[in-house]
Amino acid sequence: MEPLIRRPLPSRRTVLAAALVLPASGVAADSARPLEPHMRLTHPAGEGLSVFLTFDACGGGFDGRIARALVDGGVAATVFVSGVWLRANPEATAFLLARRDLFALENHGARHIPPVLGGRRVFGLTGARDLDAVRAEATAGAAAVRAACGAAPLWYRGATGFYSPGALTAIREMGLGVAAYSFSADDGASLPAPGVARRFAGVTNGSVIVAHINQPRRSSGAGAAMGIAALRARGVRFLRLDAYGPADFTYS
């Protein structure tokens, strides 16, 4: 599987505004503009900051820098794994499953196909042709997680974080929570380490952070490890998505 992003790119919002999502050649694209939903916990409990650390494992490898920062600090996190990543990384999968006290594995699709209809391309990835393809991607991804973990996932995060409106409805009708985020800490693992660390530092109460744990050769992983350590020093409380449902979050 090719990496999610092969070279540094502008932020997702900036690129989307500049016609990020384009029709594939010869394919009639769905007319509705894809959405990048965001979410945050509506009523964080307790004093201080409570945040969700989520990491995408799209394809590629496994970033031990991030994993060590989480394990050494006893930090809970939710890892969204694709079927492609699970097949390519059995040792990393075993590592995550050995620490179920810290890690929850959730659904990032079977083949890392964006739930963007009409076969349109998003960050170099070709989206789903139709809603049946969206359902197949989510269903097979859930089966892969269930086979690895012994339990069905509760959440689905589509590749790239963009969704056609109809795809969002279809995913929710399948009984899966749509795992959006409050902000991206690494812009698809394209940001250098200092920029990633600064984004981690900008969390607010109830934030859902997304970064990537599948790019061990990029400096963004070092920035994520730095950001995790800094949040620990601030006494942040780390939450996992599997302890919550969509009704607990505010979407925008």
N, C-alpha and C positions, 0 to 999 in steps of 0.2 A: 504494500500500500504506500502510495506516495505521501509525504508529509502534508498536513493540512495546508500549510502555506510555505512555498519554496523560498521566498525572499521577503524582506521587510515590506510591509504595506501600510498605507494610512489607516487611521482608525476606521472601524466598521461603519460608524455613522457617516463619516466624511465620504467614504467611498460609495456608500449606498446613495447618498445625495447626488453623486456624480455618475449615476446609472451603473451601479455595481452589478446588478442582476440583468443579464442579457439573454435573449432567446438563443437556444442552440440552433445551429444551421439547419434550415428546412423543417423546424418544429414550430407549430403554432403555440405560442406561449399563453399561459393563463393571464387574463387581463388585470387581475388584482395585484397590486404592489405587495411584495412580501413584507412581513413585519418582523421586527426584532423585539419581542416582548421582554419586559423587565419585571422583576418581582423583589419584594422584601417582606420580611416577617412583620405582620401587622401589629402584634402586641408582644414584644420581647419581655420575658419575665426576668425578675431579679435586678440587682444593681449593676452598673457598669455596662460595658459593651458586650453584646452577643452577636456573633457572626457565623455564617456558614462558609466553610472553605470547600469549594468543589473543583475537581480537576478532570479534564477531558483526556481520555486515552483513545485517540482517533485511529491511528495506525502507528507505524514507527516503533520506537523502543520504549524504554522505561528510565525515567530520570531519578537516579539514586540520590541526588542532592536533595530533591524535594522529599522523597520518601524518608531519608535519614532525619531531616528536620522535623518531620511529623512524628516519627517513632521516638526519636530522642526526647522530644518535648511532650510526648503523650498527647498529641493533638489529634482530635477527631476530624475526619474529612470524608466527603462523598466523592467517589471516583466513578465517572461515566465511561464505561468501556464498550467499545464496538466488538462485534463478533470477529472482525479482522484482527483487532489487537489481541483478543483472547487467544486466538489460534497461534499467533506469532510470538506470544510472550508467556509461555507456560510457567517459567520460573518466577516471573514478576507476579503473575496471577496467584501462585502459591504463596508468595511473600505477603500479598494483600490479604488473602484468606486466612493466613496464620495469625493475623491481628484483627480479628473481627470486632474486638473491643474498640478499635480505632476506625476501621475502614468499612464503609458501606459501598457496595458495588451496585450501580444502577445502569440503565439502558441507554446506550449511545448509538443504537441501530446495528443492523447486521453488517452492512457494507459501507457505512458512513456516507449515505446518500442524503443530500439536503431535502427536507420536506417542502420543496419549492416546486410548484407544478409547472408542467409544460416543458420539462427538460431544460429549463434555463440554468445557466452556469452561475455559480456563486463561489467566489474566491477560487476559481479554477475547477470546481467540482460540478458535475452535471446533476441537476436536480431530478426529482421523481417525475415520471411522465404523467401520472394521474393519481387519484386517491387510492386506487388499489395498490399501486406501488408504494405509497406512503404506509399503508396498513401492513404490507408485506415486510417492509423494512423494520417497522416497529415490532411486529410480531416475532420475526426471526431474531431480532436483537434481544427481545425478552427471553426467548427460548435459550439463547446462548448464555445469558446471565444465569438463568435458572439451572442450566446444566452445570455451570461452574460453581454456583453457590448453594444449590439445593433449595432455593427460594425464589419466587417470582419477584422481579423488580416492581417498585411502586411508581417510579418516575421515568420519563423519557425526555432526553435532550436531543433534538435533531442536529445533524451535522451543520456547522457554521452558526447555529443559533437563529437563523432566519426561517420563517414559515409562511407559506401561503395561508390566507385566512381560512380557506376550506380545509387545509391540512390540520390547522389547530383544532377545528371542530371535530374532525375525524379522530384525532389522537385522543381527545377528551372522551369521545363516545366509546372508545376502546377501554376506558377505565384507567388510563394512565394520566398521571399528573404531568403537566408541561413544565419541565425544569428550566425556567428562564434564569436570569441573574440580575443583580443590581448593576454590576459593571464588570468589564473584562480587565484583568490585571496585566495581561501580556499581549493583547491583540493577536491572538493566534500564535503565541510564542515568537512574535516578531520584534518585540521591544528588547532593548538591552537591559542588563541587570539593574542599573540605577533607576531606570524608569519604572520597572516592575515593582521595585521596593517602594518607590514613592506612591504608586497606586495602592498597594497594600496599606500604606499608612493613612490613606484617605477614607478608610471604612467608617461607616456610621452604624448606629444600633440597628440590628436586623438585616444588615447587608448580606447578600449572597454573592460571593466572589467566584469568578471562574478564571482558571489558568490551565496550562497544559503540562501534563506529566509524561508526555511521550516524545519529548525532544531533548535528549540528554546532551547533545552537542551544541545547543544554543545557550547563550548567556542568560536568557530569560529565566531559566531554571535556578540559576544562582540567585537572581533577584527575588524569586519566590521564596527560596530558603531564607534569605535575609528578611523578607517581609514577615514570614511566619515567626521567626525569632523575635522581631520587634513587637509583633502583636502579643506574643507570650509575655514579654517584658512589661507590657501595659496591662496585663491581667485580663485580657480578653477571654470570654467564654466561647468555646467552639462547639457548634451544634452540627448534627447530621440531619440530612433531609428525610431519611427513612423514619424519623421520629415524628414527622409532621405530614400533613396533607395539603392539597391546594387551597382548601378553605382557610388555612392559617396565614395565607399570604395575600398581599395586595399586589395586583398586576397592573402594569401601565404600558 
